[in-house]
Amino acid sequence: MAAPTRPTLIAQGAPNSLAVVLPGAVAAAILLASLFAPSLVVEASRADFYLVTVFLGGGAAWLSGRAVASTWRGYRQAVIYALLLGCAVRFFHFALFQGTLLSLPHFITDTAFVLALSTLGFRAERATQMATRYSWLFRQAGLFGWRRGTSETPPEDAA
């Protein structure tokens, strides 16, 4: 008889798990670095960084993470899409703002931000799915998590 498998880190529903805290911290660190140490993450200007990486790349990553989760596909597929989005973001910096196409530090920064938002989008959608489709087992715990238990509170005693 096979040993029971443990759920992966991304499949666990704790709202304060490493699968939620780490991507949030990465995204926050990149945004803070763009404000206080822009030479670390911004190549040409802050405006193109915010437009291409944060709004376009981050928005596309959030939506792709949600789309992968909504079709009940695994997290690995969201990671693959985030890597492809990181390449697209780097290309947009190159094509629109004369950035360096093959800049490894900026590619890592863009891809880390995109991967973080893709992960958060995946978790937000998966938390909603677990709470709505399995409402007899789980209730939503915050934006990114779910817990065992029903969503209804027990009725008060009339006595």
Buried (B, 14 or more C-beta within 10 A) or exposed (E): EEEEEEEEEBEBBBBEBEBBEEBBEBBEBBBEBBEEEEEEBBBBEEEBBBBBBBEBBBEBBBBBBBBBBEEEEEBEBBBEBBBEBBBBBBEBBBEEBEBBEEBEEBBEBBBBBBBBBBBBBBBBBBBBBBBEEEEEEBBBBBEBBBBEEEEEEEEEEEE
